[in-house]
Each structure stands twice: as C-alpha cells, then as structure tokens.
Amino acid sequence: MVTSTENPSEEEEIFTNSFKIQQQNNQKRIGIIGFGRLGQFLKIELSKSPEFLLQKIWNRTEDSNEGVLPLSELNEENLKDIDLIIEVSHPDIIHNYANTILKHADLFVKFILLVLKK
C-alpha cells in the first residue's frame, strides 16, 4: 500500500522553526543599565542562555560598536519590549529612572542598600 507522505526534511524544518518561535516567545527580554566590567560580563553570559534575549544596553557613554545606547534614550519607547532591567551602574541612575522603568518592566538592582535613602 502506497501512502502519500510529506518529505521528512520539510517536516523537520517545520518542527524546528515552530520550536524556535516557541522558544523565542518564552525568552525573557532583558535590558542592562551599565556597561562596565559587570555589564560586559552579563552581555556575554546572557547571550549564552536560550532563556534570555538581550534587547538593549544603556550606559553613561554611548558605544555604537557594541550597540550601547546613551542613558538619555532610557525612555518609555525603548522600554516597551523589555521584561527585565538589570541595573549594574551607579545608584543615582535608579533614583532618576526607576519610576519610568517600573511602568514597563521588572527591575533588578545590583546593590539595593545603596539605593535606599533616609
């Protein structure tokens, strides 16, 4: 009995593509504030994990070669596709931007005790 079947390689391709789409939908979209040693380390480590998708990096100084945005572009428009912001910069940054960030994303602060003011 002859049955018609699709080409297995096409089926595999369809499965692989749908798996990639599903995986992308499950990824946490990450933004990093601060691109010193710790920020650079995070960029490398996060890009190794399929659970995370590094969307944006902000720093006091822009670095277009690394895709780093200036802090002046840490705004609502650039936050709308971010799930989690990881802060590894100066505590004053959080004082200035926390309210804007928290309207759009979760926020992980490197040293919470440095942020608290009396």
JOQUIRA-V613959 format. One record per backbone hydrogen bond with DSSP energy under -0.5 kcal/mol. CO is the residue of the C=O (numbers start at 1). NH is the residue of the N-H. If there is no record, write none. Layout:
<<CO:NH> <CO:NH>>
This chain:
<<1:3> <3:5> <7:10> <7:11> <8:12> <9:13> <10:14> <11:15> <12:16> <13:17> <14:18> <15:19> <16:20> <17:21> <18:22> <19:23> <20:24> <21:25> <22:26> <23:27> <24:27> <27:29> <28:30> <28:53> <29:83> <29:84> <30:55> <30:56> <31:86> <32:34> <32:58> <33:88> <36:40> <37:41> <38:42> <39:43> <40:44> <41:45> <42:46> <43:47> <44:48> <45:48> <45:49> <46:49> <49:52> <51:28> <53:30> <53:55> <56:32> <57:69> <58:34> <59:71> <63:66> <63:67> <63:68> <67:57> <68:63> <69:59> <70:73> <71:74> <73:75> <75:79> <76:80> <77:80> <79:82> <83:106> <84:31> <85:87> <85:108> <86:33> <86:88> <87:110> <90:93> <90:94> <91:95> <92:96> <93:97> <94:98> <97:101> <98:102> <99:103> <100:103> <101:104> <101:105> <106:85> <107:109> <108:87> <110:112> <111:114> <111:115> <112:115> <112:116>>
